[in-house]
Amino acid sequence: MSAYIITDNSVTVVHNGKPLTMNNSHANYDTVIDRIHADDFDGIEDLFDVGAAIVDYSDGNIKVTDNQILYKGVPVDNYVVDKVFAFMKANVPYKPLLKFVDKLMQNPSRRSVQELYKFLEHKNMPITPDGNFLAYKSVRSDWTDHHTGKFSNTIGSVLEMQRNNVCDDANIGCSYGFHAGSLEYAKSFGGAGSRLLIVEIDPSDVVSVPHDSNCQKLRTTKYKVVAEFERPLDELVNDDYGSYPDEDGCDDEDESFEAGYEEGYRAALRKKAASQPRNSKGKFMKLV
């Protein structure tokens, strides 16, 4: 026999003599309410710990418990945490975001840790399955950078410089470091004859987001060129440049990958982009 109390902001269930409480921001809140209305309390206590299924996720650095995300045992408190729980509640794939958090927490810049995801979301720069993010970059027609003409940006290139050589002052617009940013920023940079590229960046490598150009660009110490531009990146999570690992570390081509989850995962990712034009193979230019 179970008793319960539902308020405007929370629900409490007394199940097997144990009181369980969650607020309405909990990822499983709606499910618990539905179970109560259906008089189905079997196993309901498991729904009060949204992190139970991902405790060992990301090599143990990230744990989710009691509506908190912990990085190496320390609570993480920034914008991306709220987004993780929102993704859970909406049944949107959230594991890429947890991988993003893991990498972001390795960034030595406090400002990047606190503000980067909000900036990416606002400027439509999606997360990849392994926790990196995609951005846009303009280069010369010969694939070299506009400023010096010395850095080759052919597809597959990985460019890197020493971090302490990259300007970390957001108040300085044009300064040393690799630049990438929003589609609007990249399109406006370089003029006619330029190439527009898609680049992949590890959040731990972002150094600063300059205030100029309406905060549409960032400086990074490292990036990888993954494709030439074909369409805007409208998804919250984009899997065109990486496979999504399952709990055993197998990629999405492994036979052990759960077909049902894969189907739902891809459906969620493609929902926003369904009306966008694709190439003959249905997606961006891929690496060879």
Disulfide bonds with the S-S distance in Angstrom:
none
